[in-house]
Amino acid sequence: MDSLTIVVPAYNEGRRLPATLETLCAFLRSSAMREQEIVVVDDGSTDETAEIARQWGRREPLVRLVGNPGNCGKGYAVRAGFGEARGEWVLFTDADLSTPIEDLARLEAAIEGSGADGAIGSRALNRKLVGRRQSLAREISGRVFNLFVRLVTGMPYRDTQCGFKLLRRDVARALAARQKLNGFGFDVEILYIARRLGYRIEEVAVRWYNAEGTKVSFSKGLAAFGDPVRVRWNDLRGRYR
């Protein structure tokens, strides 16, 4: 992998963002890649998220800030990051770095070994790698959601929602061009579109440490169950062609 863009969707992440950028910059500086960058997509934050990213960009060439026109949703933010990416490969990772950035090597190895077009991190393939778990209620609801996704969409993935996904840039942009969902269900949608377009995406076991301060409320989590149905409906209407 010669060049990489790391997309970090961020909404009110002012408390976590400095440490996250420090970790990501240190990781990229230690790599042998020819071109690399970090694109922070501020999703209409009401705290200092945008200003922190802006200040980092002034002193660190690796960091760029992209601003959304208000709080548009994580799916919208990731799509904006895909559009801004300059790297041959694009990784999007949550701002809390629940999956350590070093596990990028696991995704790379899976792609190199199979010739796939991308790879997604998974908490479900090897639960021994989950170092800090969510509450029991959230873990159960997550498993039920992923079972529901498989039943509705026919996709084989056991964990669509892990915020650690690596795609070739042209693939990322092809998916973004067809993406309709702006909320948390966008993960299901882009994976569904990828399969429909014939792209091969590997699912890879990664480490994961639950971080406090999730932006997914109970009501949003419940509403996400409608997203796989919307994806199938969009497909039937030909919206992903």
SEGU-397966 format. One record per residue: residue number from 1; x, z, y of N, C-alpha, C, O in turn. Coordinates in steps of 0.05 Angstrom, whole numbers, plus 5000, padded with zeros to 4 digits. Example, Ala and Ser with C-alpha at 12.3 -4.5 7.8 and 13.67 -1.06 7.14 Angstrom:
[1 [5264 5156 4886] [5246 5156 4910] [5264 5156 4934] [5285 5169 4934]]
[2 [5257 5142 4955] [5273 5143 4979] [5258 5157 5001] [5268 5161 5023]]
END
This chain:
[1 [5017 5000 4976] [5000 5000 5000] [5018 5000 5025] [5032 5020 5030]]
[2 [5017 4978 5040] [5035 4975 5062] [5025 4987 5088] [5040 4997 5104]]
[3 [4998 4987 5092] [4988 4998 5117] [4961 5012 5112] [4946 5004 5094]]
[4 [4956 5033 5127] [4933 5050 5122] [4921 5060 5149] [4935 5067 5167]]
[5 [4895 5059 5150] [4879 5072 5171] [4864 5095 5158] [4850 5092 5139]]
[6 [4867 5119 5170] [4851 5142 5161] [4829 5146 5182] [4835 5151 5205]]
[7 [4804 5144 5173] [4781 5148 5191] [4771 5176 5187] [4765 5185 5165]]
[8 [4768 5190 5209] [4758 5218 5209] [4733 5220 5226] [4735 5222 5250]]
[9 [4709 5219 5213] [4685 5223 5229] [4683 5252 5237] [4687 5270 5221]]
[10 [4677 5257 5263] [4678 5284 5273] [4654 5290 5291] [4650 5276 5311]]
[11 [4640 5311 5285] [4618 5321 5302] [4622 5351 5305] [4620 5367 5286]]
[12 [4628 5359 5330] [4633 5387 5336] [4654 5400 5318] [4650 5421 5306]]
[13 [4677 5386 5316] [4699 5395 5298] [4722 5406 5315] [4745 5406 5306]]
[14 [4717 5415 5339] [4738 5424 5357] [4755 5447 5345] [4779 5449 5350]]
[15 [4742 5464 5329] [4757 5486 5318] [4776 5477 5296] [4798 5488 5293]]
[16 [4768 5457 5280] [4784 5449 5257] [4803 5426 5264] [4824 5423 5251]]
[17 [4796 5410 5284] [4810 5384 5288] [4840 5387 5293] [4855 5370 5282]]
[18 [4850 5406 5309] [4879 5407 5313] [4895 5410 5287] [4915 5396 5283]]
[19 [4886 5428 5270] [4901 5432 5245] [4898 5407 5227] [4917 5400 5213]]
[20 [4875 5395 5227] [4871 5370 5211] [4890 5348 5220] [4902 5335 5204]]
[21 [4891 5344 5246] [4909 5322 5257] [4938 5329 5251] [4954 5311 5246]]
[22 [4945 5354 5254] [4973 5362 5248] [4980 5355 5219] [5001 5344 5213]]
[23 [4962 5361 5200] [4966 5356 5172] [4968 5326 5167] [4985 5317 5152]]
[24 [4949 5311 5178] [4948 5282 5173] [4973 5268 5185] [4984 5250 5172]]
[25 [4980 5276 5209] [5004 5263 5222] [5029 5269 5206] [5046 5252 5202]]
[26 [5032 5294 5197] [5056 5301 5181] [5057 5285 5155] [5078 5276 5146]]
[27 [5033 5281 5143] [5032 5266 5118] [5040 5237 5123] [5056 5225 5108]]
[28 [5030 5225 5144] [5036 5197 5149] [5065 5193 5157] [5078 5173 5150]]
[29 [5076 5212 5173] [5104 5210 5181] [5123 5210 5156] [5145 5199 5157]]
[30 [5115 5224 5135] [5131 5226 5112] [5128 5203 5093] [5143 5201 5073]]
[31 [5110 5185 5099] [5105 5162 5081] [5123 5139 5088] [5136 5138 5109]]
[32 [5124 5119 5070] [5141 5095 5075] [5124 5071 5083] [5134 5049 5082]]
[33 [5099 5076 5091] [5082 5053 5098] [5091 5040 5124] [5102 5053 5142]]
[34 [5088 5014 5125] [5096 4999 5149] [5079 5005 5173] [5090 5008 5195]]
[35 [5053 5006 5170] [5035 5011 5192] [5015 5033 5183] [5006 5033 5160]]
[36 [5009 5051 5202] [4991 5072 5195] [4978 5083 5221] [4990 5082 5243]]
[37 [4954 5094 5218] [4940 5104 5242] [4918 5123 5233] [4909 5123 5210]]
[38 [4910 5140 5251] [4887 5158 5247] [4866 5152 5269] [4872 5154 5293]]
[39 [4842 5145 5260] [4821 5139 5279] [4800 5162 5277] [4786 5165 5257]]
[40 [4799 5177 5299] [4779 5199 5300] [4754 5187 5314] [4755 5178 5336]]
[41 [4732 5188 5300] [4707 5178 5311] [4690 5201 5319] [4678 5215 5303]]
[42 [4688 5206 5345] [4672 5228 5356] [4643 5220 5357] [4635 5200 5370]]
[43 [4626 5234 5342] [4598 5227 5340] [4581 5243 5360] [4562 5257 5352]]
[44 [4588 5240 5385] [4572 5253 5406] [4574 5283 5406] [4554 5297 5411]]
[45 [4598 5294 5401] [4602 5323 5400] [4595 5336 5426] [4599 5324 5448]]
[46 [4586 5361 5425] [4580 5376 5449] [4602 5397 5454] [4601 5412 5474]]
[47 [4622 5398 5437] [4645 5416 5442] [4669 5399 5451] [4666 5377 5462]]
[48 [4693 5409 5446] [4717 5396 5456] [4729 5376 5437] [4752 5368 5441]]
[49 [4715 5368 5416] [4725 5349 5396] [4738 5324 5409] [4761 5318 5403]]
[50 [4723 5311 5427] [4733 5286 5439] [4758 5291 5455] [4777 5275 5454]]
[51 [4759 5313 5471] [4781 5318 5488] [4806 5325 5471] [4828 5317 5479]]
[52 [4803 5339 5449] [4825 5346 5431] [4837 5320 5420] [4861 5316 5420]]
[53 [4820 5302 5410] [4829 5277 5399] [4843 5260 5421] [4863 5247 5416]]
[54 [4832 5261 5445] [4843 5245 5467] [4871 5256 5474] [4890 5240 5478]]
[55 [4874 5282 5475] [4900 5294 5481] [4921 5288 5460] [4944 5282 5466]]
[56 [4912 5289 5434] [4930 5281 5413] [4939 5252 5415] [4962 5246 5410]]
[57 [4921 5235 5423] [4927 5207 5425] [4947 5201 5447] [4963 5182 5446]]
[58 [4948 5218 5468] [4967 5214 5490] [4995 5220 5481] [5014 5207 5491]]
[59 [4998 5239 5463] [5026 5247 5455] [5034 5238 5427] [5057 5239 5419]]
[60 [5014 5228 5412] [5019 5220 5384] [5008 5191 5380] [4984 5188 5378]]
[61 [5026 5171 5378] [5017 5143 5375] [5000 5138 5350] [4985 5118 5350]]
[62 [5001 5156 5331] [4986 5152 5306] [4956 5155 5311] [4939 5145 5296]]
[63 [4948 5170 5332] [4920 5179 5335] [4906 5162 5356] [4916 5158 5378]]
[64 [4882 5153 5348] [4864 5139 5367] [4836 5152 5367] [4827 5162 5346]]
[65 [4823 5153 5390] [4796 5163 5392] [4776 5140 5395] [4781 5123 5412]]
[66 [4755 5141 5380] [4732 5123 5383] [4708 5140 5388] [4704 5160 5374]]
[67 [4692 5133 5408] [4668 5149 5414] [4643 5135 5408] [4639 5112 5415]]
[68 [4624 5149 5395] [4598 5138 5390] [4580 5142 5414] [4585 5161 5430]]
[69 [4559 5126 5418] [4540 5130 5440] [4520 5152 5434] [4496 5147 5432]]
[70 [4530 5176 5431] [4512 5199 5424] [4516 5207 5396] [4534 5196 5382]]
[71 [4500 5226 5387] [4501 5236 5359] [4485 5217 5341] [4461 5219 5338]]
[72 [4499 5197 5329] [4486 5176 5315] [4486 5180 5284] [4471 5166 5270]]
[73 [4501 5199 5274] [4502 5204 5246] [4529 5197 5233] [4544 5181 5243]]
[74 [4534 5210 5211] [4560 5206 5197] [4563 5177 5188] [4585 5166 5190]]
[75 [4542 5166 5178] [4544 5138 5169] [4551 5119 5191] [4567 5101 5188]]
[76 [4539 5123 5214] [4545 5107 5238] [4574 5111 5246] [4588 5091 5252]]
[77 [4584 5136 5245] [4612 5142 5253] [4631 5128 5234] [4651 5117 5243]]
[78 [4626 5130 5208] [4645 5117 5189] [4644 5086 5192] [4665 5074 5191]]
[79 [4621 5075 5197] [4619 5046 5202] [4635 5038 5227] [4648 5018 5226]]
[80 [4633 5054 5247] [4649 5049 5272] [4679 5050 5266] [4694 5033 5276]]
[81 [4687 5069 5249] [4715 5071 5242] [4724 5047 5225] [4747 5038 5229]]
[82 [4708 5038 5207] [4714 5014 5192] [4719 4990 5211] [4738 4974 5207]]
[83 [4702 4988 5231] [4705 4965 5250] [4730 4967 5266] [4741 4946 5275]]
[84 [4741 4991 5271] [4765 4995 5287] [4791 4994 5271] [4812 4992 5282]]
[85 [4789 4995 5245] [4812 4998 5228] [4831 4974 5230] [4822 4951 5229]]
[86 [4857 4980 5232] [4877 4959 5232] [4892 4957 5206] [4905 4937 5200]]
[87 [4891 4978 5190] [4906 4979 5165] [4894 4962 5144] [4871 4955 5144]]
[88 [4911 4954 5125] [4902 4937 5102] [4883 4953 5085] [4865 4942 5073]]
[89 [4887 4979 5083] [4870 4998 5069] [4859 5018 5088] [4871 5026 5107]]
[90 [4834 5027 5082] [4820 5047 5099] [4811 5070 5082] [4797 5067 5062]]
[91 [4820 5094 5090] [4811 5119 5077] [4794 5134 5097] [4802 5138 5119]]
[92 [4770 5141 5088] [4755 5160 5106] [4754 5187 5092] [4749 5190 5068]]
[93 [4760 5207 5108] [4762 5234 5098] [4747 5253 5117] [4747 5249 5142]]
[94 [4734 5273 5107] [4721 5293 5123] [4741 5308 5140] [4764 5312 5132]]
[95 [4731 5317 5164] [4749 5331 5182] [4759 5358 5172] [4778 5369 5181]]
[96 [4745 5369 5152] [4753 5395 5141] [4774 5392 5119] [4785 5412 5109]]
[97 [4781 5367 5112] [4802 5362 5091] [4796 5378 5066] [4814 5390 5054]]
[98 [4771 5379 5058] [4764 5393 5033] [4779 5382 5009] [4787 5397 4991]]
[99 [4784 5356 5009] [4803 5344 4990] [4829 5341 5004] [4831 5327 5025]]
[100 [4851 5352 4994] [4877 5350 5007] [4886 5321 5010] [4881 5305 4992]]
[101 [4897 5314 5032] [4906 5287 5037] [4926 5277 5016] [4928 5253 5011]]
[102 [4941 5295 5004] [4960 5287 4983] [4946 5274 4959] [4959 5259 4944]]
[103 [4920 5279 4956] [4906 5267 4933] [4900 5237 4938] [4888 5224 4921]]
[104 [4907 5227 4961] [4907 5198 4965] [4922 5184 4943] [4915 5162 4935]]
[105 [4944 5197 4934] [4960 5185 4913] [4944 5180 4887] [4949 5161 4873]]
[106 [4924 5197 4882] [4907 5194 4858] [4890 5168 4861] [4887 5153 4842]]
[107 [4880 5164 4885] [4863 5140 4890] [4880 5115 4888] [4872 5095 4877]]
[108 [4904 5116 4901] [4922 5093 4900] [4929 5086 4871] [4929 5062 4864]]
[109 [4936 5106 4855] [4944 5101 4827] [4921 5088 4812] [4926 5070 4795]]
[110 [4896 5096 4817] [4873 5084 4803] [4870 5055 4810] [4864 5038 4793]]
[111 [4874 5049 4836] [4871 5021 4845] [4893 5004 4834] [4888 4982 4824]]
[112 [4918 5014 4835] [4940 4999 4825] [4938 4994 4795] [4946 4973 4785]]
[113 [4928 5014 4780] [4926 5011 4751] [4903 4993 4742] [4905 4982 4720]]
[114 [4883 4989 4759] [4860 4973 4750] [4855 4948 4767] [4840 4931 4758]]
[115 [4869 4946 4790] [4864 4923 4807] [4838 4925 4821] [4827 4904 4830]]
[116 [4827 4949 4825] [4801 4953 4837] [4803 4948 4867] [4824 4946 4879]]
[117 [4779 4945 4880] [4777 4941 4908] [4776 4966 4924] [4776 4966 4949]]
[118 [4773 4989 4910] [4772 5014 4924] [4770 5037 4904] [4767 5032 4880]]
[119 [4771 5061 4913] [4768 5085 4896] [4755 5107 4912] [4760 5110 4936]]
[120 [4739 5123 4898] [4726 5146 4911] [4733 5172 4897] [4736 5173 4872]]
[121 [4737 5192 4913] [4743 5219 4902] [4718 5230 4889] [4695 5226 4898]]
[122 [4721 5246 4868] [4699 5257 4854] [4705 5286 4846] [4726 5293 4836]]
[123 [4685 5304 4851] [4687 5332 4843] [4675 5336 4815] [4680 5357 4803]]
[124 [4661 5316 4805] [4646 5319 4780] [4661 5312 4756] [4655 5321 4734]]
[125 [4682 5295 4758] [4696 5286 4734] [4714 5308 4722] [4718 5308 4698]]
[126 [4724 5326 4739] [4740 5348 4728] [4736 5372 4746] [4750 5376 4766]]
[127 [4716 5388 4739] [4709 5411 4756] [4730 5433 4757] [4728 5451 4773]]
[128 [4750 5431 4739] [4772 5450 4741] [4789 5445 4766] [4804 5463 4774]]
[129 [4787 5422 4778] [4802 5416 4803] [4788 5427 4827] [4799 5425 4849]]
[130 [4763 5437 4824] [4749 5449 4847] [4760 5477 4851] [4754 5495 4836]]
[131 [4776 5480 4872] [4789 5506 4877] [4772 5527 4890] [4775 5550 4884]]
[132 [4754 5518 4907] [4735 5537 4921] [4708 5524 4920] [4703 5503 4933]]
[133 [4690 5537 4906] [4663 5525 4902] [4644 5530 4924] [4648 5548 4940]]
[134 [4623 5514 4925] [4601 5518 4943] [4583 5541 4932] [4589 5551 4910]]
[135 [4563 5549 4947] [4544 5568 4936] [4530 5556 4911] [4529 5531 4909]]
[136 [4520 5572 4894] [4507 5563 4870] [4484 5544 4876] [4480 5523 4863]]
[137 [4468 5551 4897] [4445 5534 4905] [4454 5506 4913] [4442 5487 4905]]
[138 [4476 5505 4929] [4485 5479 4938] [4497 5463 4915] [4494 5438 4914]]
[139 [4511 5477 4897] [4523 5462 4875] [4501 5451 4857] [4504 5428 4848]]
[140 [4480 5466 4852] [4459 5456 4835] [4444 5433 4848] [4438 5413 4836]]
[141 [4439 5436 4874] [4425 5414 4889] [4442 5389 4889] [4431 5366 4888]]
[142 [4469 5392 4891] [4487 5369 4891] [4486 5354 4864] [4485 5330 4863]]
[143 [4485 5370 4842] [4484 5357 4816] [4457 5343 4812] [4456 5321 4800]]
[144 [4436 5356 4821] [4410 5343 4818] [4408 5318 4834] [4398 5297 4825]]
[145 [4420 5318 4859] [4420 5295 4876] [4435 5272 4863] [4425 5249 4863]]
[146 [4458 5277 4851] [4473 5255 4839] [4460 5245 4814] [4463 5221 4808]]
[147 [4446 5262 4799] [4430 5252 4777] [4408 5234 4787] [4402 5213 4775]]
[148 [4395 5242 4808] [4374 5226 4820] [4385 5199 4830] [4371 5178 4826]]
[149 [4408 5199 4841] [4421 5174 4850] [4425 5155 4827] [4419 5131 4829]]
[150 [4435 5166 4805] [4441 5149 4782] [4415 5137 4770] [4414 5114 4762]]
[151 [4394 5153 4770] [4368 5144 4759] [4356 5123 4777] [4345 5103 4767]]
[152 [4357 5126 4803] [4344 5108 4821] [4359 5082 4826] [4348 5061 4827]]
[153 [4386 5084 4828] [4402 5061 4835] [4415 5047 4811] [4423 5024 4813]]
[154 [4417 5061 4788] [4431 5050 4765] [4461 5051 4767] [4475 5040 4750]]
[155 [4472 5064 4788] [4501 5066 4791] [4512 5087 4772] [4498 5106 4765]]
[156 [4537 5084 4763] [4548 5102 4743] [4562 5127 4755] [4569 5145 4741]]
[157 [4565 5127 4782] [4582 5148 4794] [4569 5176 4791] [4545 5179 4795]]
[158 [4586 5195 4784] [4576 5222 4781] [4578 5239 4806] [4566 5260 4808]]
[159 [4592 5229 4826] [4593 5243 4852] [4596 5222 4874] [4618 5213 4879]]
[160 [4574 5215 4887] [4576 5195 4909] [4582 5208 4936] [4589 5194 4954]]
[161 [4580 5235 4938] [4580 5247 4964] [4607 5260 4972] [4609 5271 4994]]
[162 [4627 5259 4955] [4653 5270 4963] [4664 5253 4986] [4666 5229 4984]]
[163 [4672 5267 5007] [4681 5253 5031] [4710 5245 5030] [4726 5253 5047]]
[164 [4717 5229 5011] [4745 5220 5007] [4744 5193 4993] [4744 5193 4968]]
[165 [4744 5171 5008] [4740 5145 4996] [4760 5125 5008] [4765 5125 5032]]
[166 [4772 5109 4991] [4792 5090 4999] [4783 5061 4992] [4775 5056 4969]]
[167 [4783 5044 5012] [4773 5017 5008] [4792 4997 5021] [4805 5003 5041]]
[168 [4795 4973 5010] [4809 4952 5023] [4794 4945 5049] [4769 4946 5049]]
[169 [4808 4939 5070] [4795 4936 5096] [4773 4914 5096] [4752 4918 5107]]
[170 [4779 4892 5083] [4758 4870 5083] [4734 4879 5068] [4711 4871 5075]]
[171 [4737 4896 5047] [4714 4907 5032] [4699 4926 5050] [4674 4924 5052]]
[172 [4713 4944 5064] [4700 4963 5081] [4683 4949 5102] [4661 4958 5108]]
[173 [4694 4928 5114] [4679 4914 5135] [4655 4898 5123] [4635 4896 5137]]
[174 [4658 4887 5099] [4636 4874 5087] [4613 4893 5081] [4589 4886 5085]]
[175 [4619 4917 5073] [4599 4938 5069] [4586 4947 5095] [4562 4949 5097]]
[176 [4603 4952 5115] [4593 4961 5141] [4575 4940 5154] [4555 4948 5167]]
[177 [4580 4914 5149] [4563 4894 5161] [4535 4894 5150] [4516 4884 5162]]
[178 [4531 4905 5126] [4505 4905 5112] [4493 4933 5113] [4469 4936 5106]]
[179 [4508 4953 5121] [4499 4981 5120] [4475 4985 5139] [4476 4976 5162]]
[180 [4455 5000 5130] [4431 5006 5146] [4428 5035 5152] [4416 5043 5173]]
[181 [4438 5052 5135] [4433 5081 5138] [4455 5094 5155] [4479 5089 5151]]
[182 [4447 5110 5174] [4466 5123 5192] [4472 5152 5184] [4491 5164 5194]]
[183 [4455 5164 5167] [4458 5192 5160] [4476 5197 5136] [4493 5180 5129]]
[184 [4472 5220 5123] [4490 5228 5101] [4486 5211 5076] [4503 5211 5058]]
[185 [4464 5196 5074] [4459 5179 5051] [4475 5153 5051] [4472 5137 5033]]
[186 [4491 5149 5072] [4506 5124 5074] [4525 5120 5050] [4530 5098 5042]]
[187 [4535 5142 5039] [4554 5140 5016] [4541 5125 4993] [4553 5107 4981]]
[188 [4516 5133 4987] [4501 5119 4966] [4498 5090 4972] [4502 5072 4955]]
[189 [4491 5084 4997] [4486 5057 5005] [4510 5039 5003] [4509 5017 4992]]
[190 [4533 5048 5013] [4557 5030 5013] [4566 5025 4984] [4576 5004 4978]]
[191 [4564 5045 4967] [4572 5042 4939] [4552 5022 4925] [4561 5006 4909]]
[192 [4527 5024 4932] [4507 5006 4920] [4513 4977 4929] [4512 4959 4913]]
[193 [4518 4974 4955] [4524 4947 4966] [4549 4936 4953] [4551 4912 4946]]
[194 [4569 4953 4949] [4594 4944 4937] [4589 4933 4909] [4600 4912 4902]]
[195 [4573 4947 4893] [4567 4937 4866] [4551 4911 4867] [4555 4893 4851]]
[196 [4533 4909 4887] [4517 4885 4889] [4534 4861 4897] [4528 4839 4888]]
[197 [4555 4866 4912] [4572 4844 4921] [4594 4838 4900] [4610 4820 4904]]
[198 [4595 4854 4879] [4614 4849 4858] [4641 4862 4862] [4660 4855 4848]]
[199 [4643 4881 4880] [4668 4896 4884] [4671 4917 4863] [4651 4929 4854]]
[200 [4695 4923 4855] [4700 4943 4835] [4711 4968 4848] [4732 4968 4861]]
[201 [4696 4990 4845] [4704 5016 4857] [4708 5036 4835] [4689 5042 4820]]
[202 [4732 5048 4834] [4738 5068 4813] [4730 5096 4823] [4733 5102 4847]]
[203 [4720 5112 4805] [4715 5141 4811] [4738 5157 4800] [4745 5155 4777]]
[204 [4749 5175 4817] [4774 5188 4810] [4771 5219 4814] [4762 5227 4836]]
[205 [4778 5235 4795] [4778 5264 4799] [4798 5272 4820] [4821 5265 4818]]
[206 [4789 5289 4839] [4807 5299 4860] [4803 5329 4863] [4783 5340 4853]]
[207 [4822 5341 4876] [4819 5370 4883] [4799 5372 4905] [4795 5354 4921]]
[208 [4786 5395 4906] [4766 5400 4927] [4763 5430 4933] [4761 5446 4914]]
[209 [4763 5437 4958] [4761 5465 4967] [4739 5467 4987] [4741 5456 5009]]
[210 [4717 5480 4980] [4695 5482 4999] [4703 5495 5025] [4717 5516 5025]]
[211 [4696 5483 5047] [4702 5493 5074] [4676 5503 5087] [4655 5490 5085]]
[212 [4677 5527 5099] [4654 5538 5112] [4647 5521 5137] [4664 5507 5148]]
[213 [4622 5523 5145] [4614 5509 5169] [4604 5481 5164] [4607 5464 5181]]
[214 [4591 5476 5141] [4580 5450 5135] [4560 5441 5156] [4545 5458 5166]]
[215 [4559 5415 5161] [4540 5404 5180] [4514 5395 5166] [4495 5386 5179]]
[216 [4513 5399 5139] [4490 5390 5124] [4471 5414 5121] [4475 5431 5104]]
[217 [4450 5414 5136] [4430 5436 5134] [4413 5431 5109] [4414 5410 5097]]
[218 [4397 5452 5102] [4380 5449 5079] [4360 5427 5083] [4355 5412 5064]]
[219 [4349 5424 5107] [4329 5403 5112] [4341 5375 5110] [4329 5357 5099]]
[220 [4366 5372 5120] [4380 5346 5118] [4386 5340 5089] [4384 5317 5080]]
[221 [4395 5361 5074] [4400 5357 5046] [4376 5348 5030] [4377 5331 5013]]
[222 [4353 5360 5037] [4328 5353 5024] [4320 5325 5031] [4310 5309 5014]]
[223 [4323 5317 5057] [4316 5291 5066] [4333 5269 5053] [4324 5246 5050]]
[224 [4357 5276 5045] [4375 5257 5033] [4365 5246 5007] [4373 5224 4998]]
[225 [4346 5260 4994] [4335 5250 4969] [4319 5224 4973] [4315 5209 4954]]
[226 [4311 5219 4997] [4296 5195 5003] [4315 5171 5006] [4306 5148 5005]]
[227 [4341 5176 5011] [4359 5154 5016] [4363 5135 4993] [4363 5111 4997]]
[228 [4367 5144 4968] [4369 5125 4946] [4345 5107 4943] [4347 5084 4936]]
[229 [4321 5118 4949] [4297 5102 4948] [4298 5081 4970] [4290 5058 4966]]
[230 [4307 5089 4994] [4309 5070 5016] [4329 5047 5009] [4325 5024 5016]]
[231 [4350 5055 4996] [4370 5035 4988] [4358 5014 4970] [4362 4990 4973]]
[232 [4344 5023 4950] [4331 5004 4931] [4310 4987 4946] [4308 4963 4940]]
[233 [4295 4999 4964] [4275 4984 4979] [4288 4963 4997] [4279 4941 4999]]
[234 [4310 4971 5010] [4325 4952 5026] [4335 4928 5010] [4335 4905 5019]]
[235 [4344 4934 4986] [4354 4913 4968] [4332 4894 4960] [4335 4870 4961]]
[236 [4308 4905 4953] [4285 4889 4946] [4277 4871 4969] [4266 4849 4964]]
[237 [4281 4880 4993] [4273 4864 5017] [4295 4845 5025] [4292 4830 5044]]
[238 [4317 4845 5010] [4338 4826 5015] [4356 4833 5039] [4369 4816 5050]]
[239 [4356 4858 5046] [4371 4866 5071] [4401 4869 5066] [4416 4873 5086]]
[240 [4410 4867 5041] [4439 4869 5036] [4452 4842 5029] [4475 4842 5021]]
[241 [4438 4821 5033] [4449 4795 5027] [4470 4787 5047] [4482 4766 5046]]
END
